[in-house]
């Protein structure tokens, strides 16, 4: 198994500590950091998407699915 396969597996398996996947954790971290930069204002989804894809390969529709699952509302 190469590292790309291993990364794909880690992106989909929830962590036993809190039930979040690696992708969900990255999204929440980027959301928090961006919100802090904006002075606790709401983060536009397009801005969040632009920053998240620097870390994770996903489509805008997939980001919306993750945000819905995480309970993040715009």
N, C-alpha and C positions, 0 to 999 in steps of 0.2 A: 504494500500500500504506500503510495507516494504522499507527499505533504499536502497536495491539493485535495486528495481524497480525505485525508485526515481533517483538514480545515472544513470541508463540507459537512462532515459528520459533526464536528464541534459546533458548527453554526446552527444545527437543528436539534441537538440534544439539550434539554433543560438541565441546568445546574441543580444539584441536590440541595444546595444551601437556600436558594430562593425561588427556584423554578423558572428562572429566566434563561433564555438562550444567549449565546455570545452576541448575536445580532441585536437582540432586544436590549442587552446591557449597553452596547455601543450606542444605540439610538438614544437611550435615556441619558447616558453620559454626555453625548453631544448636545442634546436638548438642554440639559442643565447648564453646561458651559456657555452655550449661545445665549440662553436666557440671562445668565449672569452678566455677560458682556453687554447686553441690551438694557441693563438696569432693571431686571425683573419684568420686562415687558414681554408680551406674547411674541413667539418666534414664528415668522411666516413659514409655512410648510416648504415652500420652494427654497428658502435659505437653509432650513434643516436638511432637506434632501441633498443640496449641494455639498454640505459638510459631511453628511453621513456616507455618501458615495466615495469620499476620500478614504474611508476605512472598510466599507463593505460593498460588494457588487450586488445591487438590487435595483429594481425598477421603481418608478414613482408609485405605481399601483401597489407594489409589495410594501413600500414604506407606509402607505395608507392602511394596509391590512395590519401591519405591526402596530401602528398608532391606535387603531381601533381596538385591537386585542389588549393593548396596554392601558386603555382607558383615557388616552390623550385626546382631548377634544379641542377643536379650533373655534 
